[in-house]
């Protein structure tokens, strides 16, 4: 069991697209356990591997008491729209209204190589999109309206 330190911007790993997991090794199993241990904390909805310094396509989630993970997630479907507050462990203290699809579905695999499909609306849909964005090298601030993004960046510079 290892609770890992969360990387925060401007750490370059957060802007680097993650590599696909091609073989399930003991190191991948440890990574998944670390992701599960680290996300299992109140207020944490999701955690991508690059947020703990590992450039591989994996994330864990903790939504409404359900904790799990997916390897090599790809968004298959998005529908509807939601516009609400979003934050990020890698951007501590900043919450901004962010536009996302209301419903999202991701397909990936588990540690046995079996297909995993995760889907949901509301917070689950938001988390699926947020964590997949991380694995593609994006943070939620990239999705803000231009004026809000500028304000967020000014706020970040002021805190550093």
Backbone as CSV, one residue per row, in Angstrom:
resi,resn,N_x,N_y,N_z,CA_x,CA_y,CA_z,C_x,C_y,C_z
1,UNK,0.849,-1.190,0.000,0.000,0.000,0.000,0.883,1.237,0.000
2,UNK,0.651,2.119,-0.979,1.429,3.351,-1.048,0.541,4.498,-1.507
3,UNK,0.465,5.515,-0.682,-0.207,6.738,-1.075,0.879,7.632,-1.661
4,UNK,0.709,7.967,-2.923,1.751,8.690,-3.656,1.514,10.195,-3.636
5,UNK,2.595,10.936,-3.767,2.542,12.392,-3.843,1.924,12.803,-5.180
6,UNK,1.073,13.815,-5.139,0.404,14.318,-6.336,1.291,15.372,-7.003
7,UNK,1.532,15.206,-8.294,2.284,16.200,-9.074,1.362,17.379,-9.369
8,UNK,1.891,18.577,-9.303,1.095,19.775,-9.570,1.716,20.569,-10.709
9,UNK,0.864,21.383,-11.363,1.382,22.189,-12.452,2.395,23.169,-11.870
10,UNK,3.478,23.435,-12.546,3.757,23.216,-13.961,4.560,21.948,-14.263
11,UNK,4.481,20.904,-13.439,5.235,19.676,-13.694,4.982,19.213,-15.135
12,UNK,6.051,19.035,-15.928,5.871,18.703,-17.354,5.195,17.359,-17.609
13,UNK,5.212,16.438,-16.665,4.553,15.143,-16.916,3.050,15.322,-17.101
14,UNK,2.495,16.390,-16.531,1.057,16.632,-16.666,0.678,17.090,-18.072
15,UNK,1.664,17.518,-18.847,1.423,17.990,-20.219,1.930,17.001,-21.264
16,UNK,2.334,15.824,-20.810,2.888,14.814,-21.713,1.880,13.686,-21.897
17,UNK,1.486,13.394,-23.139,0.563,12.267,-23.356,1.176,10.968,-22.824
18,UNK,0.342,10.169,-22.194,0.794,8.918,-21.573,0.836,7.776,-22.588
19,UNK,1.738,6.848,-22.337,1.908,5.676,-23.191,0.905,4.582,-22.838
20,UNK,0.496,3.844,-23.845,-0.393,2.707,-23.643,0.344,1.615,-22.857
21,UNK,-0.394,0.917,-22.038,0.143,-0.229,-21.295,0.035,-1.439,-22.207
22,UNK,1.172,-2.047,-22.515,1.166,-3.158,-23.470,1.283,-4.520,-22.797
23,UNK,1.849,-4.558,-21.588,2.023,-5.814,-20.865,1.697,-5.588,-19.399
24,UNK,0.941,-6.498,-18.816,0.635,-6.416,-17.389,1.793,-7.057,-16.622
25,UNK,2.563,-6.231,-15.947,3.735,-6.675,-15.197,3.488,-6.448,-13.708
26,UNK,4.356,-6.972,-12.851,4.236,-6.653,-11.426,4.278,-5.140,-11.168
27,UNK,5.044,-4.392,-11.956,5.108,-2.934,-11.785,3.761,-2.286,-12.104
28,UNK,3.056,-2.805,-13.107,1.725,-2.275,-13.452,0.748,-2.596,-12.326
29,UNK,0.842,-3.784,-11.761,-0.033,-4.148,-10.631,0.218,-3.228,-9.433
30,UNK,1.485,-2.902,-9.171,1.814,-1.968,-8.079,1.283,-0.573,-8.391
31,UNK,1.401,-0.158,-9.652,0.875,1.146,-10.056,-0.626,1.223,-9.776
32,UNK,-1.363,0.204,-10.179,-2.812,0.198,-9.951,-3.120,0.269,-8.458
33,UNK,-2.385,-0.503,-7.648,-2.627,-0.454,-6.211,-2.330,0.936,-5.649
34,UNK,-1.252,1.559,-6.117,-0.929,2.920,-5.674,-2.013,3.908,-6.091
35,UNK,-2.523,3.763,-7.311,-3.609,4.634,-7.761,-4.856,4.458,-6.887
36,UNK,-5.190,3.218,-6.576,-6.356,2.945,-5.731,-6.155,3.488,-4.317
37,UNK,-4.969,3.275,-3.762,-4.683,3.769,-2.409,-4.727,5.292,-2.354
38,UNK,-4.199,5.934,-3.383,-4.087,7.393,-3.387,-5.426,8.073,-3.650
39,UNK,-6.298,7.472,-4.451,-7.595,8.079,-4.742,-8.602,7.839,-3.613
40,UNK,-8.336,6.862,-2.766,-9.281,6.485,-1.710,-9.176,7.442,-0.528
41,UNK,-9.589,8.672,-0.775,-9.545,9.723,0.233,-10.741,10.630,-0.028
42,UNK,-11.442,11.057,1.000,-12.616,11.910,0.766,-12.276,13.126,-0.088
43,UNK,-13.159,13.426,-1.038,-12.978,14.578,-1.902,-12.201,14.286,-3.165
44,UNK,-11.705,13.068,-3.317,-10.963,12.699,-4.520,-11.864,11.856,-5.409
45,UNK,-12.146,12.370,-6.607,-13.030,11.653,-7.531,-12.252,10.783,-8.504
46,UNK,-11.058,11.229,-8.894,-10.271,10.473,-9.859,-8.811,10.853,-9.769
47,UNK,-7.968,9.963,-10.302,-6.520,10.175,-10.253,-5.877,9.451,-11.421
48,UNK,-5.155,10.187,-12.248,-4.472,9.568,-13.383,-3.038,9.239,-13.013
49,UNK,-2.467,8.277,-13.727,-1.102,7.826,-13.431,-0.089,8.961,-13.535
50,UNK,-0.247,9.852,-14.513,0.738,10.928,-14.621,0.655,11.909,-13.456
51,UNK,-0.461,11.945,-12.757,-0.557,12.792,-11.571,0.307,12.279,-10.425
52,UNK,0.726,11.016,-10.511,1.667,10.496,-9.505,3.022,10.194,-10.154
53,UNK,3.245,10.805,-11.316,4.561,10.751,-11.938,4.834,9.585,-12.861
54,UNK,3.786,8.865,-13.271,3.966,7.707,-14.145,3.265,7.981,-15.479
55,UNK,4.002,7.957,-16.562,3.467,8.302,-17.870,2.807,7.153,-18.599
56,UNK,1.898,6.461,-17.927,1.168,5.339,-18.527,-0.334,5.597,-18.459
57,UNK,-1.077,5.017,-19.426,-2.523,5.241,-19.513,-3.283,4.389,-18.500
58,UNK,-3.468,4.967,-17.322,-4.234,4.309,-16.267,-4.806,5.394,-15.354
59,UNK,-6.014,5.148,-14.859,-6.543,6.029,-13.817,-7.398,5.233,-12.852
60,UNK,-7.542,5.811,-11.660,-8.420,5.249,-10.641,-9.529,6.250,-10.377
61,UNK,-10.594,5.781,-9.744,-11.712,6.665,-9.438,-12.325,6.303,-8.098
62,UNK,-13.030,7.277,-7.530,-13.691,7.137,-6.244,-14.967,7.977,-6.324
63,UNK,-16.008,7.377,-6.860,-17.270,8.086,-7.078,-18.363,7.436,-6.245
64,UNK,-18.936,8.230,-5.349,-20.053,7.777,-4.514,-19.746,6.454,-3.829
65,UNK,-18.524,6.349,-3.281,-18.130,5.163,-2.532,-17.651,3.996,-3.374
66,UNK,-17.714,4.116,-4.696,-17.236,3.054,-5.567,-15.830,3.415,-6.049
67,UNK,-14.866,2.559,-5.703,-13.469,2.793,-6.048,-13.054,1.742,-7.078
68,UNK,-12.383,2.185,-8.148,-11.948,1.256,-9.178,-10.870,1.867,-10.044
69,UNK,-10.573,1.207,-11.151,-9.509,1.658,-12.056,-9.811,1.174,-13.469
70,UNK,-9.095,1.744,-14.415,-9.138,1.269,-15.803,-7.776,1.553,-16.436
71,UNK,-7.326,0.616,-17.257,-6.077,0.758,-18.004,-6.409,1.051,-19.465
72,UNK,-5.612,1.872,-20.096,-5.762,2.223,-21.510,-7.164,2.727,-21.863
73,UNK,-7.719,3.637,-21.058,-9.071,4.122,-21.353,-9.126,4.980,-22.612
74,UNK,-10.212,4.800,-23.347,-10.504,5.597,-24.534,-11.974,5.996,-24.440
75,UNK,-12.254,7.273,-24.644,-13.651,7.715,-24.640,-14.317,7.225,-25.916
76,UNK,-15.416,6.498,-25.732,-16.177,5.954,-26.865,-17.390,6.805,-27.217
77,UNK,-17.967,7.455,-26.214,-19.199,8.187,-26.455,-19.331,9.307,-25.440
78,UNK,-19.869,10.425,-25.901,-20.216,11.555,-25.033,-21.544,12.098,-25.534
79,UNK,-22.402,12.486,-24.578,-23.711,13.028,-24.945,-24.121,14.102,-23.954
80,UNK,-24.941,15.016,-24.433,-25.489,16.043,-23.567,-24.434,17.060,-23.152
81,UNK,-24.802,17.874,-22.180,-23.890,18.904,-21.705,-24.143,19.204,-20.241
82,UNK,-23.064,19.457,-19.528,-23.144,19.961,-18.157,-22.145,21.101,-18.043
83,UNK,-22.445,22.031,-17.164,-21.573,23.175,-16.935,-21.551,23.399,-15.438
84,UNK,-20.437,23.000,-14.812,-20.380,23.103,-13.360,-18.960,23.183,-12.859
85,UNK,-18.850,23.365,-11.550,-17.547,23.504,-10.910,-16.699,22.264,-11.097
86,UNK,-15.442,22.505,-11.412,-14.481,21.417,-11.567,-13.178,21.860,-10.921
87,UNK,-12.529,20.930,-10.278,-11.224,21.174,-9.678,-10.302,20.034,-10.038
88,UNK,-9.076,20.106,-9.539,-8.094,19.089,-9.879,-7.037,19.018,-8.790
89,UNK,-6.656,17.804,-8.421,-5.607,17.619,-7.421,-4.286,18.227,-7.875
90,UNK,-4.067,18.304,-9.174,-2.828,18.861,-9.712,-2.881,20.381,-9.899
91,UNK,-4.045,20.956,-9.619,-4.222,22.407,-9.661,-4.904,22.791,-8.343
92,UNK,-4.191,22.633,-7.222,-4.826,22.778,-5.909,-5.420,24.161,-5.661
93,UNK,-6.615,24.128,-5.084,-7.264,25.358,-4.661,-8.054,26.101,-5.713
94,UNK,-7.989,25.696,-6.962,-8.729,26.388,-8.015,-9.921,25.552,-8.466
95,UNK,-11.077,26.167,-8.465,-12.306,25.549,-8.952,-12.931,26.503,-9.954
96,UNK,-13.229,26.007,-11.136,-13.840,26.828,-12.174,-14.957,26.048,-12.846
97,UNK,-15.975,26.808,-13.268,-17.051,26.192,-14.040,-16.473,25.734,-15.375
98,UNK,-16.717,24.466,-15.683,-16.150,23.849,-16.877,-17.251,23.134,-17.640
99,UNK,-17.230,23.305,-18.962,-18.220,22.669,-19.822,-17.731,21.273,-20.189
100,UNK,-18.576,20.291,-19.967,-18.287,18.891,-20.299,-19.556,18.257,-20.851
101,UNK,-19.400,17.108,-21.474,-20.573,16.306,-21.826,-21.176,15.785,-20.518
102,UNK,-22.476,15.647,-20.474,-23.120,15.140,-19.265,-22.871,13.641,-19.101
103,UNK,-22.898,12.927,-20.202,-22.702,11.476,-20.191,-21.413,11.144,-20.939
104,UNK,-20.663,10.200,-20.394,-19.464,9.713,-21.090,-19.336,8.208,-20.862
105,UNK,-18.750,7.550,-21.856,-18.454,6.116,-21.746,-17.012,5.885,-22.183
106,UNK,-16.264,5.164,-21.352,-14.876,4.810,-21.678,-14.735,3.303,-21.724
107,UNK,-13.858,2.867,-22.619,-13.537,1.453,-22.740,-12.039,1.306,-22.505
108,UNK,-11.676,0.290,-21.719,-10.278,-0.019,-21.456,-10.168,-1.479,-21.060
109,UNK,-9.145,-1.776,-20.260,-8.953,-3.148,-19.784,-8.650,-3.138,-18.287
110,UNK,-8.743,-4.340,-17.690,-8.351,-4.499,-16.294,-7.012,-5.236,-16.229
111,UNK,-6.586,-5.598,-15.044,-5.293,-6.258,-14.863,-5.232,-7.662,-15.456
112,UNK,-6.390,-8.222,-15.803,-6.423,-9.534,-16.452,-6.539,-9.408,-17.969
113,UNK,-6.500,-8.169,-18.476,-6.624,-7.946,-19.910,-8.054,-7.997,-20.410
114,UNK,-9.025,-8.094,-19.494,-10.433,-8.146,-19.882,-10.969,-6.737,-20.116
115,UNK,-11.900,-6.641,-21.055,-12.499,-5.350,-21.380,-13.272,-4.795,-20.191
116,UNK,-13.089,-3.508,-19.957,-13.808,-2.773,-18.914,-14.516,-1.613,-19.600
117,UNK,-15.797,-1.431,-19.290,-16.540,-0.281,-19.777,-17.048,0.475,-18.556
118,UNK,-16.694,1.750,-18.485,-17.202,2.626,-17.428,-18.032,3.695,-18.100
119,UNK,-19.175,4.015,-17.495,-20.025,5.048,-18.065,-20.811,5.716,-16.963
120,UNK,-21.262,6.906,-17.249,-22.084,7.587,-16.274,-22.380,9.011,-16.675
121,UNK,-23.309,9.586,-15.922,-23.718,10.973,-16.093,-23.225,11.780,-14.907
122,UNK,-23.363,13.079,-15.017,-23.025,13.951,-13.893,-21.564,13.833,-13.498
123,UNK,-21.331,13.626,-12.215,-19.956,13.595,-11.704,-19.151,12.439,-12.306
124,UNK,-19.798,11.302,-12.533,-19.091,10.175,-13.147,-18.681,10.522,-14.585
125,UNK,-19.586,11.095,-15.346,-19.270,11.512,-16.707,-18.162,12.550,-16.735
126,UNK,-18.218,13.491,-15.806,-17.189,14.529,-15.711,-15.834,13.901,-15.384
127,UNK,-15.802,12.988,-14.409,-14.546,12.354,-14.005,-13.936,11.563,-15.156
128,UNK,-14.748,10.814,-15.901,-14.223,10.025,-17.010,-13.527,10.917,-18.040
129,UNK,-14.131,12.050,-18.335,-13.539,12.980,-19.291,-12.296,13.660,-18.717
130,UNK,-12.366,14.058,-17.452,-11.257,14.750,-16.784,-10.008,13.867,-16.743
131,UNK,-10.172,12.615,-16.325,-9.007,11.725,-16.196,-8.456,11.318,-17.561
132,UNK,-9.333,11.111,-18.538,-8.855,10.792,-19.886,-8.094,11.979,-20.464
133,UNK,-8.577,13.189,-20.204,-7.832,14.385,-20.607,-6.421,14.366,-20.023
134,UNK,-6.304,14.060,-18.720,-4.972,13.988,-18.091,-4.059,13.053,-18.871
135,UNK,-4.572,11.887,-19.218,-3.748,10.885,-19.900,-3.341,11.340,-21.304
136,UNK,-4.089,12.293,-21.851,-3.759,12.867,-23.156,-2.874,14.110,-23.028
137,UNK,-2.492,14.453,-21.787,-1.603,15.597,-21.563,-2.318,16.926,-21.393
138,UNK,-3.596,16.883,-21.008,-4.374,18.113,-20.824,-4.846,18.232,-19.377
139,UNK,-5.014,19.470,-18.929,-5.626,19.716,-17.620,-6.935,20.465,-17.849
140,UNK,-7.802,20.449,-16.847,-9.134,21.016,-17.048,-9.101,22.504,-17.383
141,UNK,-8.054,23.214,-16.968,-7.966,24.637,-17.283,-7.952,24.875,-18.795
142,UNK,-7.476,23.899,-19.557,-7.455,24.008,-21.017,-8.859,24.122,-21.596
143,UNK,-9.859,23.671,-20.871,-11.241,23.647,-21.364,-12.047,24.876,-20.958
144,UNK,-11.441,25.771,-20.179,-12.159,26.953,-19.720,-12.368,27.943,-20.856
145,UNK,-13.386,28.784,-20.691,-13.573,29.905,-21.610,-12.308,30.757,-21.521
146,UNK,-11.970,31.437,-22.621,-10.702,32.163,-22.714,-10.477,33.132,-21.544
147,UNK,-11.481,33.917,-21.182,-11.304,34.905,-20.105,-11.095,34.223,-18.748
148,UNK,-11.811,33.139,-18.505,-11.629,32.420,-17.241,-10.274,31.731,-17.188
149,UNK,-9.819,31.222,-18.318,-8.509,30.578,-18.359,-7.415,31.588,-18.037
150,UNK,-7.525,32.794,-18.603,-6.547,33.840,-18.290,-6.560,34.163,-16.802
151,UNK,-7.750,34.279,-16.221,-7.875,34.580,-14.790,-7.244,33.456,-13.952
152,UNK,-7.498,32.220,-14.347,-6.928,31.078,-13.615,-5.405,31.096,-13.687
153,UNK,-4.863,31.378,-14.862,-3.418,31.412,-15.021,-2.806,32.549,-14.206
154,UNK,-3.470,33.703,-14.166,-2.988,34.808,-13.324,-2.994,34.399,-11.850
155,UNK,-4.067,33.726,-11.445,-4.164,33.268,-10.050,-3.038,32.284,-9.728
156,UNK,-2.755,31.375,-10.635,-1.671,30.422,-10.428,-0.305,31.118,-10.306
157,UNK,-0.065,32.067,-11.188,1.211,32.803,-11.130,1.340,33.577,-9.833
158,UNK,0.218,34.103,-9.342,0.234,34.847,-8.094,0.526,33.987,-6.887
159,UNK,0.141,32.705,-6.964,0.369,31.791,-5.835,1.797,31.264,-5.819
160,UNK,2.493,31.312,-6.937,3.830,30.713,-7.007,4.893,31.724,-6.644
